């Protein structure tokens, strides 16, 4: 569906994207993760044809570069910044974008999208009166107005309430079930683990690794940890099989020099997850 090959882009002395290559398969939800300043937004801008790479190539649907308007018609973008007109109503915003794309039967399409994002009851209200979650949902609807085959969602749940976040995730799953391809960037690891078929982790403009969450955890997550408490003393044990280790600990009377003696009074299991992988690959230092 989307292929980026050896993409490079510099801004002055800063290299934002440094030889990045990746392929997004048709019908999948592909998560693009990385710290602040990792190059995600520049990659998205290049993938949508809004920014030209210094070198490398982008191919959408085997049709060529999305810088070509005929190719770009097949993708939709919901950027991190809300791209709506605050003094227009929800319906007027969607109708405006539908007219720009030349959507046939725009009225019916707008009605369909307002219902999809559950804003039909607020269709005639100005966007300036909407909550952050409502704006995010309408922003997503605007990206879908021309029924694109590839949808790029850049931090679509940033700053929204839990109800709106849950609804947006449900919408993403629905889009995938209908055969659309979704590229999803987020800082929320639990979101990516929940909805993405594959995940690519980028940093310093490079793709560090790509795969399913299970594959990434197997490669970079390390071992599980079992913390056992005896008589107020905790012992942390690294193990490949935490369930078996817990069972073993309950058979021991003496937990060892570091674990104290007596019966087990508490157990905690920590399993590696996508956040573990992310920190292992990108580091734990703060990014501003």
N, C-alpha and C positions, 0 to 999 in steps of 0.2 A: 504493500500500500504506500509506504513512504520509505525512501532510502536516502540516507545522508552518507556521502563517501568522502573521507579525508577532508572534512570542513575545517577551514582556518579563518579566523577573523581577529584583527587587531584594532585597537583604538589608541592611536598614538604609540606609547611604549608598552601599553598593556595588552597582553594576549588574552582575549576573552574565550575563544574556542581554538583548541590546539590539536588539529588532526583528528577530529571526532568522526567516527563512523558508526552508524547503527541502522538497523532495519526494523520497521514496524509492520507486523503481519496483518493481513486483512481480517477484520472481525474481532481483534483483540483489544483489551484495555491495557495500554502500555504506560507504566508509571515512570516518569523521569524525575529522579530525586537528586538532590545535591545541596550543600550548604549555601548560604548567601555568598554571592560572588563566584559561584562555581561555573557559570556560563549557561545556565538553564534558559534564562530569558533571551539571551542572544541566539541560542540554538533554536528556540521557538520562533523568533523573528526571522531567522534564515529559512526555517522549514515552511513558513507561511509566505515567503517571498517579499516580506516587508523590508528585509535587509539582505544585501548581496554579500556572499562570502568573498574573502580575498582570494581563496582558492578552494578547490573541491567542487562537488556537484550535489544537487538535490533533485530527486526524481519522485514525482507523485503519480501513482497509478500507471507507471510506465509511459506517461504522457509527456514527461519533461519537467522543467522547472516551474514551481508555482508563481514565479515572477510573471509568467504568461497569464493574462486574465482568464483565458479559456480553461487553463489548468486550475487556476486558483478558485474557480467557481465550484470545484468539487470539495473544498474544505471550508470549515467554519471555525472561527476563533472567538473564544470568550477570554479576553485578557484579564490580567490581575486587576487592572484599573477598570472601574465601572465605565462603560462606554455608552451611556444613555443620556438623553436630554431631560434634565430634571424638571423642566416646566411643561413638558409634554406628558400626556397620560400614558399608561402602559400600552393601551391599544394604539395610540398615535405613534409611539416609538417603534413598535413592531411593524406597523403599516409603512412607516418611513423606510425601514430597512428592507421590507418586502418589495417596495417600489424600486429601490435602488438595484435590487437583484432581478427585477422584472418577473417576479413570481406570479404565475397565473392563478386566478381566483384568490387574490391576496386576502380578502375578507375571511374566507373559510380557513385559510392557513393560519391567520392570526388568531381566530377563535380556537382552533385546535391547539395552538401553542399556549395560549392563556390557560386553557383547561389543563394541559400537561403539567405546567408549573404551578397550578393551583392559584392563579391570580385572576381568574375570570370574574370573581366578585369585586375585584378592585380595578377592573379594566378601564374605567373612566376616571380614575383618580390620578393626580399628578405624581410622578415618580419622586418628587421632592418630599412627599408625605410618607414614603415607604421606609420600612426598616432595612437594616443592612442585609438581612437574609432575603427579603423580598426583592431587593435590587439585584442580588446575586442570581436569583432564580430567573428574573427577567433578562439579565445579561446573558444567561445560558440560552434562553428562548431566542434572543436576537441572533445568536450564533447558529441556530438551527433553522432560521426562517426559510432558507433556500434549500433545505433538505440535503445537506452535504454528506458525502460518503466518509469523510475524515473530519473529526472534531478535535480541536486542540483546546484543552481547558487548563489555564494557567492559574493555579491557586484558587480554584472556584469556591472554596469554603472558608477563605480567609475572613476572619472577623464576624462570623455568623453564629447564631444561636444553635443549640444542639438539634432542635426540631428541623430547622432549615438545612443543617448539615446532613441530617439523615435523609431528608427528601432529595437533596442534590445527589447523594450517593445512590439512592434508589433510581433516580433518573439516568445516571451513568450506566447502571446495570441494565436498565431498560433499553437504552440506546444500543448497547452491545448485543442484547438479545434480538434486536431488530436488524442486526447485521452491520451496524456502523462500526467504524474503527475509532478508538478514542486514545489520544495522548493526554496524560493526566500528570500535571506537576503539583506537588504538595510538600509541605513540611511535616504533615501528620503521617507518621509511619503506620499507625493502625489503619488509616484510610487506604493507603497503598496496599497493605497486606490483605485487606478485606476485598477490594474490588479489582485489583490488577492481575491479569494473567501472567505478565512478565514485568520485571522492573529493571531499569538501567540506572546505575549510580554514577554521577559525574562529579568531578572536582578539578579545579584548575584547567577547565576547558577540555578535559579528557574523559572518555568513558572508561571507568575503572573496572566494571564488570556488569554483566547482564544475564538474567535468567529468571526462573520462577522464584518465589520467595523461598520455597523448600531447597532449591538448588543453591541459592546464595547463602542460606543459613548453613547448609552442609559444607560449603567451601570456606566460609569466613566466620561462622558463629562461635566456633570453639565448643567446649563441653558444657553440659549442664552442671549446675551446682546444687548440692543438697546441704542445707544448714540444719544441724541437729542440736537440740538443746537438752542438756542433762544437768539437773541441780543448778540451773541458772548460768551454766557455762555453755557457750555455743562453739560448735566445730563445723567448719565449712569444708565440704568434700567435693572435688571435681570428679565427674563421672560421665561416661557415655550412656549409662542406663540408670537414670535417677530413680525409677520405680523399684528396680532390683536393689539399689543401694539403700533405699528407705526400708525395704523389707529386711535387708541384712542388719541394719542398725537396730531394729526392734528385737533381733535375736541376741544382741550383745548385752551383756551386763555391764561391762566396762567399755566406755567409748574411747579409751586411749588417754595418753598424757594430756592432750589438748582438749579432749572432749568431756572430761569429768567422768564420774561414775554414777551408777544407778539407772533407773528406767528413763526412757525418752519422754520428755515433757513438752516437746514442741518440734515440729518439722516444717521446713520451708524449701520448696523446689523453685529454682530459677532456671528457666529454659532459654537458650539463645533465640532471638527473634530478629525481625528486620531492623529494629533500632540497634541491636547489637552489631549487626553487619554494617550498618551505616557508620557507626562510630569507629568500628575496626578499620574501615576503608578510608574515612575522611578525617579521623582524629577527633579529639575531645575539646580542642581549643575553641574559644568563642570566635565567631565571625561577625563583623559589623558591616 
